[in-house]
Amino acid sequence: MGGWKLEVFRMGMYITFPVAIFYIFNQPKYFEEWVVKTRKELYPHTSDEERKKFRDEINRRRQEQMEQELTKKLSSHLQL
C-alpha cells in the first residue's frame, strides 16, 4: 500500500482543501456587490416626508395607547 507518508499527505489534503476553499470564497469582494444590491431592493431609500409621516403615525398610536391605558386604570380605580 502507500504507507504512512501517503496517509500523512491524504490527511493534510483533507484538512487543507476545505480551509483553503473557505478562505478563497469567503472574501468580501465576491459577495459585497450582491449584498448592497439586495439591500437596496429590500429597503429602498425613503424620502424625509415619508419618514416624518411614519414618525407622526407612531406617535399618534402611542398617544392613543397611553390614553386607553389611562382610561382603563382610572375606570378600574373608580370601581373600587
N, CA, C and O of each residue as an XYZ file, in Angstrom:
320
protein
N       0.829     -1.175      0.000
C       0.000      0.000      0.000
C       0.880      1.247      0.000
O       2.050      1.187     -0.377
N       0.321      2.360      0.419
C       1.034      3.626      0.330
C       1.947      3.904      1.498
O       2.949      4.601      1.342
N       1.635      3.392      2.632
C       2.459      3.646      3.798
C       2.044      4.911      4.531
O       1.067      5.577      4.190
N       2.828      5.205      5.545
C       2.457      6.317      6.409
C       2.609      7.673      5.727
O       1.888      8.610      6.070
N       3.535      7.802      4.763
C       3.726      9.081      4.072
C       2.492      9.451      3.243
O       2.075     10.609      3.211
N       1.921      8.452      2.579
C       0.714      8.698      1.803
C      -0.439      9.092      2.728
O      -1.220      9.985      2.401
N      -0.544      8.437      3.865
C      -1.612      8.755      4.808
C      -1.460     10.173      5.364
O      -2.451     10.881      5.540
N      -0.229     10.583      5.638
C       0.014     11.946      6.119
C      -0.367     12.948      5.036
O      -0.979     13.976      5.328
N      -0.007     12.653      3.784
C      -0.366     13.537      2.671
C      -1.886     13.635      2.522
O      -2.432     14.726      2.362
N      -2.563     12.486      2.577
C      -4.023     12.481      2.444
C      -4.676     13.271      3.578
O      -5.603     14.046      3.344
N      -4.200     13.077      4.789
C      -4.762     13.794      5.925
C      -4.536     15.297      5.773
O      -5.412     16.102      6.091
N      -3.364     15.662      5.290
C      -3.074     17.076      5.032
C      -4.019     17.655      3.996
O      -4.484     18.785      4.150
N      -4.312     16.908      2.948
C      -5.248     17.356      1.913
C      -6.657     17.466      2.480
O      -7.367     18.426      2.184
N      -7.068     16.497      3.289
C      -8.410     16.528      3.878
C      -8.611     17.772      4.745
O      -9.716     18.309      4.820
N      -7.548     18.221      5.393
C      -7.651     19.391      6.256
C      -7.449     20.682      5.462
O      -8.180     21.652      5.662
N      -6.466     20.701      4.566
C      -6.112     21.918      3.849
C      -7.151     22.324      2.818
O      -7.463     23.509      2.704
N      -7.693     21.380      2.067
C      -8.606     21.710      0.972
C      -9.838     22.484      1.444
O     -10.105     23.549      0.887
N     -10.602     22.020      2.433
C     -11.782     22.797      2.856
C     -11.425     24.163      3.439
O     -12.137     25.142      3.214
N     -10.331     24.226      4.182
C      -9.922     25.501      4.767
C      -9.536     26.482      3.665
O      -9.913     27.653      3.723
N      -8.797     26.024      2.674
C      -8.390     26.892      1.567
C      -9.596     27.361      0.762
O      -9.682     28.537      0.411
N     -10.524     26.461      0.467
C     -11.724     26.834     -0.284
C     -12.541     27.853      0.507
O     -13.025     28.832     -0.061
N     -12.697     27.631      1.801
C     -13.430     28.572      2.643
C     -12.754     29.935      2.625
O     -13.432     30.956      2.513
N     -11.437     29.969      2.735
C     -10.706     31.231      2.741
C     -10.858     31.960      1.409
O     -11.091     33.168      1.385
N     -10.730     31.242      0.318
C     -10.790     31.869     -1.006
C     -12.175     32.431     -1.289
O     -12.296     33.584     -1.705
N     -13.215     31.645     -1.071
C     -14.556     32.057     -1.464
C     -15.299     32.857     -0.396
O     -16.430     33.282     -0.633
N     -14.702     33.071      0.757
C     -15.354     33.863      1.796
C     -14.800     35.283      1.843
O     -14.922     35.965      2.860
N     -14.198     35.725      0.758
C     -13.684     37.085      0.677
C     -14.827     38.049      0.388
O     -15.696     37.734     -0.425
N     -14.852     39.215      1.032
C     -15.951     40.169      0.834
C     -16.102     40.635     -0.604
O     -17.211     40.950     -1.035
N     -15.013     40.684     -1.348
C     -15.109     41.190     -2.717
C     -16.004     40.313     -3.589
O     -16.505     40.780     -4.612
N     -16.214     39.060     -3.208
C     -17.038     38.172     -4.019
C     -18.531     38.388     -3.805
O     -19.320     38.113     -4.709
N     -18.939     38.872     -2.636
C     -20.369     38.991     -2.385
C     -20.810     40.377     -1.912
O     -21.993     40.573     -1.632
N     -19.899     41.339     -1.816
C     -20.255     42.677     -1.347
C     -21.228     43.364     -2.304
O     -22.200     43.976     -1.861
N     -20.979     43.270     -3.595
C     -21.862     43.896     -4.582
C     -23.269     43.309     -4.501
O     -24.254     44.042     -4.587
N     -23.366     42.003     -4.337
C     -24.672     41.348     -4.245
C     -25.420     41.809     -2.993
O     -26.627     42.047     -3.040
N     -24.703     41.934     -1.876
C     -25.335     42.351     -0.626
C     -25.873     43.776     -0.754
O     -26.991     44.057     -0.323
N     -25.092     44.666     -1.336
C     -25.522     46.055     -1.488
C     -26.739     46.132     -2.400
O     -27.690     46.853     -2.101
N     -26.720     45.401     -3.503
C     -27.841     45.412     -4.448
C     -29.108     44.863     -3.790
O     -30.185     45.440     -3.942
N     -28.987     43.772     -3.074
C     -30.142     43.168     -2.412
C     -30.695     44.088     -1.326
O     -31.911     44.215     -1.183
N     -29.821     44.723     -0.570
C     -30.269     45.643      0.477
C     -31.054     46.809     -0.132
O     -32.071     47.228      0.420
N     -30.586     47.328     -1.261
C     -31.299     48.431     -1.915
C     -32.660     47.984     -2.430
O     -33.607     48.770     -2.426
N     -32.771     46.738     -2.871
C     -34.058     46.228     -3.346
C     -35.033     46.021     -2.184
O     -36.212     46.355     -2.295
N     -34.545     45.477     -1.085
C     -35.418     45.171      0.043
C     -35.784     46.409      0.858
O     -36.910     46.522      1.342
N     -34.850     47.327      1.009
C     -35.068     48.519      1.823
C     -34.777     49.763      0.989
O     -33.717     50.371      1.137
N     -35.702     50.146      0.118
C     -35.448     51.315     -0.733
C     -35.367     52.592      0.100
O     -35.938     52.689      1.185
N     -34.651     53.550     -0.435
C     -34.481     54.834      0.247
C     -35.821     55.556      0.297
O     -36.513     55.672     -0.715
N     -36.177     56.033      1.470
C     -37.442     56.748      1.629
C     -37.162     58.238      1.778
O     -36.093     58.641      2.237
N     -38.124     59.035      1.388
C     -37.954     60.481      1.481
C     -38.139     60.939      2.927
O     -38.647     60.201      3.770
N     -37.721     62.161      3.187
C     -37.850     62.715      4.539
C     -39.314     62.882      4.927
O     -39.675     62.725      6.094
N     -40.147     63.197      3.953
C     -41.571     63.362      4.254
C     -42.210     62.034      4.663
O     -43.037     61.994      5.574
N     -41.828     60.959      3.992
C     -42.356     59.640      4.371
C     -41.918     59.268      5.780
O     -42.703     58.717      6.551
N     -40.679     59.563      6.116
C     -40.191     59.284      7.469
C     -40.964     60.093      8.504
O     -41.318     59.585      9.568
N     -41.222     61.367      8.178
C     -41.967     62.216      9.107
C     -43.384     61.683      9.298
O     -43.885     61.659     10.422
N     -44.031     61.259      8.226
C     -45.376     60.685      8.330
C     -45.353     59.435      9.201
O     -46.229     59.227     10.040
N     -44.341     58.614      8.985
C     -44.209     57.379      9.762
C     -44.035     57.699     11.248
O     -44.703     57.105     12.094
N     -43.140     58.633     11.563
C     -42.921     59.022     12.958
C     -44.183     59.610     13.582
O     -44.508     59.314     14.732
N     -44.885     60.437     12.827
C     -46.129     61.026     13.338
C     -47.172     59.955     13.631
O     -47.873     60.022     14.641
N     -47.270     58.971     12.749
C     -48.236     57.885     12.959
C     -47.874     57.072     14.202
O     -48.751     56.702     14.982
N     -46.601     56.801     14.380
C     -46.161     56.062     15.573
C     -46.493     56.857     16.833
O     -47.008     56.304     17.804
N     -46.199     58.147     16.813
C     -46.507     58.982     17.986
C     -48.002     59.033     18.253
O     -48.424     58.994     19.409
N     -48.802     59.119     17.209
C     -50.258     59.153     17.373
C     -50.757     57.859     18.009
O     -51.579     57.886     18.925
N     -50.255     56.727     17.517
C     -50.681     55.437     18.080
C     -50.223     55.278     19.526
O     -50.960     54.741     20.353
N     -49.032     55.731     19.831
C     -48.564     55.674     21.222
C     -49.459     56.505     22.125
O     -49.817     56.089     23.227
N     -49.811     57.681     21.641
C     -50.684     58.555     22.422
C     -52.033     57.889     22.661
O     -52.554     57.922     23.776
N     -52.599     57.285     21.622
C     -53.877     56.576     21.774
C     -53.760     55.442     22.783
O     -54.635     55.258     23.630
N     -52.673     54.686     22.686
C     -52.476     53.566     23.599
C     -52.342     54.064     25.039
O     -52.910     53.472     25.956
N     -51.607     55.131     25.234
C     -51.459     55.677     26.584
C     -52.799     56.167     27.129
O     -53.102     55.969     28.306
N     -53.591     56.797     26.286
C     -54.910     57.262     26.718
C     -55.816     56.093     27.089
O     -56.547     56.158     28.077
N     -55.766     55.024     26.297
C     -56.575     53.838     26.602
C     -56.149     53.214     27.923
O     -56.995     52.833     28.732
N     -54.847     53.109     28.144
C     -54.359     52.537     29.399
C     -54.759     53.409     30.589
O     -55.148     52.898     31.640
N     -54.660     54.715     30.417
C     -55.040     55.622     31.492
C     -56.533     55.514     31.794
O     -56.936     55.489     32.957
N     -57.345     55.451     30.750
C     -58.790     55.303     30.930
C     -59.107     53.996     31.643
O     -59.948     53.955     32.540
N     -58.436     52.947     31.243
C     -58.659     51.634     31.865
C     -58.268     51.662     33.345
O     -58.997     51.139     34.188
N     -57.129     52.265     33.659
C     -56.686     52.341     35.053
C     -57.627     53.194     35.892
O     -57.945     52.849     37.030
N     -58.067     54.304     35.321
C     -58.986     55.169     36.065
C     -60.322     54.490     36.305
O     -60.887     54.587     37.395
N     -60.827     53.806     35.295
C     -62.117     53.127     35.468
C     -62.007     51.992     36.480
O     -62.930     51.775     37.266
N     -60.901     51.272     36.471
C     -60.740     50.198     37.462
C     -60.536     50.782     38.860
O     -60.974     50.186     39.844
N     -59.892     51.912     38.958
C     -59.672     52.558     40.255
C     -60.984     53.116     40.814
O     -61.221     53.051     42.020
N     -61.828     53.659     39.947
C     -63.100     54.219     40.401
C     -64.089     53.135     40.818
O     -64.966     53.384     41.645
N     -63.958     51.952     40.264
C     -64.867     50.855     40.607
C     -64.561     50.286     41.981
O     -65.412     49.628     42.581
N     -63.390     50.523     42.473
C     -63.019     50.006     43.797
C     -63.721     50.764     44.837
O     -63.549     50.488     46.024
